[in-house]
Amino acid sequence: MRRSRWIALAVVCSLPVALGLAGIPEGFTPLWNGKDLTGWHISQSNHHGDSQGWVVEDGILTATQDRPGNGGILLTDETYGDFEVSLEIKPTWGCDGGLFLRSNEDGDAYQVMIDFLEGGSVGGIYGEGLKGLDPATNDQRVDREWRKYWREDEWNTLRARIEGEVPHIQVWLNDHQLVDWTDSANHAAGGATEGMIALQMHFSNEQTPRWKEGGYHRYRNIAIRELD
Protein backbone atom coordinates (compact mmCIF):
# COMPACT_ATOMS: atom_id res chain seq x y z
CA MET A 1 0.00 0.00 0.00
CA ARG A 2 2.76 2.43 0.93
CA ARG A 3 4.65 1.68 -2.28
CA SER A 4 1.49 2.31 -4.35
CA ARG A 5 0.96 5.61 -2.57
CA TRP A 6 4.48 6.78 -3.37
CA ILE A 7 4.08 5.76 -7.01
CA ALA A 8 0.83 7.73 -7.26
CA LEU A 9 2.47 10.76 -5.64
CA ALA A 10 5.40 10.59 -8.05
CA VAL A 11 3.03 10.53 -11.03
CA VAL A 12 1.07 13.56 -9.75
CA CYS A 13 4.25 15.54 -9.02
CA SER A 14 5.58 14.86 -12.49
CA LEU A 15 2.40 15.99 -14.26
CA PRO A 16 3.28 19.71 -14.54
CA VAL A 17 6.62 18.84 -16.12
CA ALA A 18 5.07 16.31 -18.47
CA LEU A 19 2.29 18.68 -19.48
CA GLY A 20 4.79 21.45 -20.11
CA LEU A 21 7.04 19.29 -22.26
CA ALA A 22 4.01 18.19 -24.28
CA GLY A 23 3.81 21.71 -25.71
CA ILE A 24 7.46 21.82 -26.85
CA PRO A 25 7.79 20.74 -30.50
CA GLU A 26 10.30 18.03 -31.34
CA GLY A 27 13.74 19.51 -32.02
CA PHE A 28 13.04 22.68 -30.02
CA THR A 29 14.66 23.80 -26.77
CA PRO A 30 12.77 25.66 -24.03
CA LEU A 31 13.48 29.40 -24.20
CA TRP A 32 11.69 30.08 -20.94
CA ASN A 33 11.95 27.97 -17.78
CA GLY A 34 8.26 28.21 -16.86
CA LYS A 35 9.09 29.36 -13.32
CA ASP A 36 10.40 32.93 -13.35
CA LEU A 37 11.90 35.58 -15.66
CA THR A 38 15.43 34.20 -15.62
CA GLY A 39 16.98 34.81 -19.05
CA TRP A 40 14.58 37.66 -19.83
CA HIS A 41 14.39 41.36 -18.95
CA ILE A 42 11.99 44.27 -19.26
CA SER A 43 13.04 46.99 -21.70
CA GLN A 44 13.42 50.41 -20.12
CA SER A 45 13.72 52.26 -23.42
CA ASN A 46 10.91 51.13 -25.73
CA HIS A 47 8.00 53.45 -26.51
CA HIS A 48 5.27 51.12 -25.23
CA GLY A 49 6.22 51.63 -21.58
CA ASP A 50 7.89 49.80 -18.73
CA SER A 51 5.06 47.77 -17.21
CA GLN A 52 6.17 45.45 -14.44
CA GLY A 53 3.09 43.34 -15.03
CA TRP A 54 4.96 40.25 -16.21
CA VAL A 55 4.02 37.52 -13.74
CA VAL A 56 4.59 33.76 -13.73
CA GLU A 57 2.01 31.48 -12.18
CA ASP A 58 1.47 27.74 -12.66
CA GLY A 59 3.76 27.59 -15.68
CA ILE A 60 2.03 30.49 -17.43
CA LEU A 61 3.62 33.85 -18.19
CA THR A 62 0.98 36.57 -17.95
CA ALA A 63 1.38 40.12 -19.21
CA THR A 64 -0.83 43.00 -18.13
CA GLN A 65 -0.51 46.77 -17.85
CA ASP A 66 0.50 47.70 -14.30
CA ARG A 67 -1.36 50.98 -14.72
CA PRO A 68 -3.79 51.99 -17.47
CA GLY A 69 -1.99 52.60 -20.75
CA ASN A 70 1.46 51.43 -19.64
CA GLY A 71 2.62 48.61 -21.89
CA GLY A 72 6.11 47.32 -22.57
CA ILE A 73 8.23 44.51 -23.94
CA LEU A 74 9.99 41.56 -22.35
CA LEU A 75 13.25 40.62 -24.09
CA THR A 76 15.54 37.60 -24.03
CA ASP A 77 18.98 38.29 -22.60
CA GLU A 78 20.55 36.42 -25.51
CA THR A 79 20.50 37.32 -29.20
CA TYR A 80 19.65 35.00 -32.08
CA GLY A 81 20.13 35.05 -35.84
CA ASP A 82 18.35 32.38 -37.89
CA PHE A 83 15.80 30.48 -35.83
CA GLU A 84 12.28 29.19 -35.32
CA VAL A 85 10.36 30.13 -32.19
CA SER A 86 7.24 28.39 -30.94
CA LEU A 87 4.88 29.40 -28.15
CA GLU A 88 1.34 28.90 -26.96
CA ILE A 89 -0.80 32.01 -26.54
CA LYS A 90 -4.13 32.81 -24.88
CA PRO A 91 -4.87 36.56 -24.95
CA THR A 92 -7.87 38.47 -23.65
CA TRP A 93 -10.03 39.87 -26.45
CA GLY A 94 -9.30 43.57 -26.89
CA CYS A 95 -5.57 43.33 -26.11
CA ASP A 96 -2.80 44.02 -28.63
CA GLY A 97 0.52 42.21 -28.33
CA GLY A 98 3.27 40.79 -30.47
CA LEU A 99 6.25 38.50 -30.90
CA PHE A 100 9.40 40.41 -31.90
CA LEU A 101 12.13 38.81 -34.03
CA ARG A 102 15.71 40.15 -34.12
CA SER A 103 14.78 42.98 -31.77
CA ASN A 104 17.04 45.59 -30.25
CA GLU A 105 16.62 46.99 -26.74
CA ASP A 106 14.26 49.70 -27.99
CA GLY A 107 11.96 47.12 -29.55
CA ASP A 108 12.79 47.85 -33.20
CA ALA A 109 12.09 44.50 -34.82
CA TYR A 110 10.23 42.38 -37.30
CA GLN A 111 7.01 41.73 -35.42
CA VAL A 112 4.63 38.80 -35.60
CA MET A 113 1.39 40.49 -34.61
CA ILE A 114 -0.86 39.16 -31.85
CA ASP A 115 -3.42 41.93 -32.27
CA PHE A 116 -6.36 40.15 -30.64
CA LEU A 117 -8.96 42.86 -31.13
CA GLU A 118 -11.45 44.17 -33.64
CA GLY A 119 -9.73 44.66 -37.00
CA GLY A 120 -6.53 43.12 -35.68
CA SER A 121 -4.26 40.43 -37.08
CA VAL A 122 -2.71 37.37 -35.50
CA GLY A 123 0.30 36.03 -37.36
CA GLY A 124 0.81 38.96 -39.71
CA ILE A 125 4.20 40.66 -40.10
CA TYR A 126 4.76 44.29 -39.13
CA GLY A 127 7.89 46.43 -39.04
CA GLU A 128 7.97 47.68 -35.45
CA GLY A 129 10.10 50.82 -35.59
CA LEU A 130 11.52 49.74 -38.97
CA LYS A 131 11.74 52.06 -41.94
CA GLY A 132 11.31 51.21 -45.59
CA LEU A 133 8.96 48.22 -45.59
CA ASP A 134 7.01 48.37 -48.83
CA PRO A 135 3.31 48.95 -48.05
CA ALA A 136 2.49 47.21 -51.30
CA THR A 137 3.52 43.93 -49.61
CA ASN A 138 0.93 44.24 -46.82
CA ASP A 139 -1.28 41.55 -48.33
CA GLN A 140 1.70 39.20 -48.52
CA ARG A 141 2.49 39.80 -44.86
CA VAL A 142 -1.02 39.38 -43.42
CA ASP A 143 -3.52 36.52 -43.68
CA ARG A 144 -6.87 38.18 -43.07
CA GLU A 145 -8.54 34.77 -42.68
CA TRP A 146 -6.57 33.92 -39.52
CA ARG A 147 -9.76 33.58 -37.48
CA LYS A 148 -10.54 30.37 -39.38
CA TYR A 149 -7.64 28.69 -37.64
CA TRP A 150 -8.06 30.29 -34.22
CA ARG A 151 -9.37 28.13 -31.35
CA GLU A 152 -11.70 30.26 -29.25
CA ASP A 153 -11.11 30.15 -25.48
CA GLU A 154 -8.26 27.66 -25.92
CA TRP A 155 -4.48 27.77 -26.12
CA ASN A 156 -3.25 28.45 -29.66
CA THR A 157 0.20 27.59 -30.99
CA LEU A 158 2.07 30.31 -32.84
CA ARG A 159 5.32 29.46 -34.64
CA ALA A 160 7.60 31.82 -36.56
CA ARG A 161 10.78 31.28 -38.56
CA ILE A 162 13.25 33.96 -39.65
CA GLU A 163 16.39 33.35 -41.67
CA GLY A 164 18.76 35.11 -44.03
CA GLU A 165 20.52 38.45 -44.19
CA VAL A 166 17.49 39.63 -46.16
CA PRO A 167 14.87 38.17 -43.84
CA HIS A 168 12.68 35.33 -45.03
CA ILE A 169 9.85 35.01 -42.49
CA GLN A 170 7.25 32.27 -42.17
CA VAL A 171 4.44 32.07 -39.63
CA TRP A 172 2.10 29.24 -38.63
CA LEU A 173 -0.99 29.29 -36.42
CA ASN A 174 -1.98 25.88 -35.09
CA ASP A 175 0.19 24.31 -37.82
CA HIS A 176 -1.55 26.24 -40.61
CA GLN A 177 0.84 28.47 -42.53
CA LEU A 178 -0.34 32.08 -42.56
CA VAL A 179 2.69 33.86 -44.02
CA ASP A 180 5.65 32.99 -46.25
CA TRP A 181 7.33 36.30 -47.11
CA THR A 182 10.79 37.56 -48.00
CA ASP A 183 11.60 41.23 -47.49
CA SER A 184 13.01 43.24 -50.39
CA ALA A 185 16.02 44.20 -48.24
CA ASN A 186 17.15 43.99 -44.63
CA HIS A 187 15.13 46.70 -42.90
CA ALA A 188 16.16 45.74 -39.37
CA ALA A 189 17.61 48.60 -37.32
CA GLY A 190 21.23 49.05 -38.35
CA GLY A 191 20.94 46.14 -40.79
CA ALA A 192 21.11 43.67 -37.91
CA THR A 193 21.13 39.99 -38.76
CA GLU A 194 20.54 38.90 -35.19
CA GLY A 195 18.78 40.27 -32.17
CA MET A 196 16.66 39.45 -29.16
CA ILE A 197 13.29 37.76 -29.09
CA ALA A 198 10.62 39.79 -27.32
CA LEU A 199 7.02 39.69 -26.19
CA GLN A 200 4.99 42.88 -26.41
CA MET A 201 2.05 44.44 -24.62
CA HIS A 202 0.95 47.51 -26.57
CA PHE A 203 0.55 50.91 -24.93
CA SER A 204 -2.99 52.26 -24.91
CA ASN A 205 -4.75 55.61 -24.63
CA GLU A 206 -7.94 57.31 -25.80
CA GLN A 207 -6.50 57.97 -29.26
CA THR A 208 -4.97 54.48 -29.52
CA PRO A 209 -7.22 52.05 -27.61
CA ARG A 210 -5.13 48.88 -27.91
CA TRP A 211 -5.61 47.25 -24.50
CA LYS A 212 -8.67 46.25 -22.50
CA GLU A 213 -8.30 47.40 -18.91
CA GLY A 214 -7.67 44.37 -16.73
CA GLY A 215 -6.87 42.26 -19.79
CA TYR A 216 -3.98 39.83 -20.24
CA HIS A 217 -1.76 38.17 -22.78
CA ARG A 218 -0.80 34.69 -21.63
CA TYR A 219 2.12 32.59 -22.84
CA ARG A 220 3.49 29.13 -22.14
CA ASN A 221 5.85 26.57 -23.66
CA ILE A 222 8.10 29.17 -25.31
CA ALA A 223 10.79 27.29 -27.25
CA ILE A 224 13.43 27.86 -29.93
CA ARG A 225 15.18 25.91 -32.65
CA GLU A 226 18.29 27.61 -33.95
CA LEU A 227 19.02 27.02 -37.62
CA ASP A 228 22.43 26.10 -39.01
N, C-alpha and C positions, 0 to 999 in steps of 0.2 A: 504493500500500500504506500509506504513512504517513498519507494523508488518511483512509483507511478506518479505521485504528487510532484516530485522533483522534475520528472520528464515533462509533465504538463506545464509547470512553471517555466521551464526552459523554453518551451515552444512559445508561450505567451510573451516572454521577454524578448524573444527574437523577432516577433512579428513586425515591430516598427522598422527594423533594419531590412527585413525581407520585403515589406511593402515599399520601402523607399527604393531599394535596388530594382524592384520590378519596373519602375519608371525610367530607369537609365538604359538607353538603347545599347545594344551590343557594339563593342568597339569604342564606346565613349567612357570618359573618366569624369567623376563628379567634380564640378567646378565650385560647388558650395557644400559645406559639411552638414547642413541641415540642423545645426545646433546654435550657431552664433554668426557674427559677421566677420570672423577670421578670414583674411584674404581679400576683404572688400573694404571700401571706405567711402564716406559721403563727400562729394565734391563741395568745396567752399567757394567756387568761382563760377559756377554755371548760372545762367539767367533764370532758371526755373525756381531757384531758392535753395535753402539748406535744411529742409525738413529733417527732423530727427525721428520721424515716424516710421522707421524701418525696424520691425520687431519680429523675432522668431518665436514661434510657439507650435509645439507638436509637429515639428518637421516642416512647417510652412513659414515662408518669409512673407510678411504682410507689409504693405506700403500705404501710408495715409498721411495727409497733410497735418502737421502738428498744430497749425493754426490756419484759419481759412485763407486760401490763396497760395500758401507757401508750399511749393513743390520741391523738386530736387532730383538728383541722380545718384545712384549707388554704383561705384566703379570697382572692377577687379584691381588688385594691386599689381598684377602682372600684365604684360602686353602680349598680344598674339598677332600673327600675320595671316596665314591661310588656315582656315578652320571651319568646322561645323559646330554650332551650339544648339542644344536641345533643352527645352524647359516646358513644364506644365504651368498653365495660367488659368486663373479664375477671377476675373475682375468684376467689380460692381458696375452695373449699367450706369452710364453717365460719367465715367472716369476715363481720362486720356492718359495713356502711358506709352512706353516703347522699349525696344531692345536695341541698344546702340552697338555698332560694329566698328572696330578700329577707332575708338573714341580717344580724344585727348581729355585733359583734366577739365576743360571748360565745357565738355559735352558736344564738341563739334565732331560729327560722325555720320556714317551711313546708318540710317535708322530703319528698323523694321517696326512699323506702326502697330500699336495695340490701342487704337482709338475706339474704345468700346462705348460709343455714344451715337446719337442720331447723326447720320451723314458721315460717320467715321469709317475707318478702314482697319481691319486686322490683317497683317501680313504684307501690306504694301510697303514700298521703299520710299523714303523721304530723305532729303539732304539736310540734316539738322545742323544749321550754322555753316553749311557748305555753299560755295558760290559756283555758278556756272552749269548746274544741272539743266539739261535741255527740257523745258516744259512740254515740248512736243512728245516726250517719251513717257508722260504721265500714265497713259493707258497701258504701256508695257510694264510699268512699275506697280500697278494696282489692279487687283482682281476684285471688281465690284460685286461679284457673286459670292464673296467669302462666307456670307451667312448660311449658304447651303451646306457648308461643311462644319459649321459651328454647333457644338453640343450645348444646348441651353441648360444652365444650372448644373453643369458638370465641369470637371477638369478637361482642358483642351491642350493638346501637345503642339507647340510651335517649334519649328526647326529651321535654322537659317545657315547658309553656307556662303562664305566669301573667299575668293581666291584671285590671285593675279595682281600685278602692279596696276593695271587698269582693271578695277574690280568687276568680277563676274559674281553676281549675287543670285542665289536661289532660295526660295522660301516655301515651306510646306506647313499646312495646317491639318492636323490629324491625318498625316500621310498623303494628303492631296496637295499636289504642287500648285501654288498660287502664282509664283513669279519665277521667271528664268530670264534675267536681264544682265547685259553687259554695258557698263558706262562707256561713253565716248572718249573719256580720258579719266585720269585719276583726279577727282575733285576733293579728295580728303585734305584737311588743313595741312598746309606745308608739303603736300604730296606724299603724306605718310603711307607706308605699306604695312604698318602694324600699329596696334593701339590697344586700348583697354576695351573690355566688354562692360556695358553698363545697362542698368535698369532705370527707367524714367518714371516719375510722376509729374505730370504737367502742372505748371502754375495755373491759377485761375483768378479771374476778376469779373466785374460786370460786363466789360467789353469783350472778354475772352472767357466765357463760361465753360471750362474744360474739366471740371471736377465736381462731383456731387458731394456736398458737405457730409462728412461721416462715412464716405465711401472708401473702398480699398482696391488695390491690386494685390493679388495673391500669387505666389510662385512656389514651386517645389521641383525637386529632381532636376536641378540645373546642371548640365553636363557638357563636356567639350570633347571634340575629336580633332586634334591638330593634323593638318595635311602635310605630306612630304613635299 
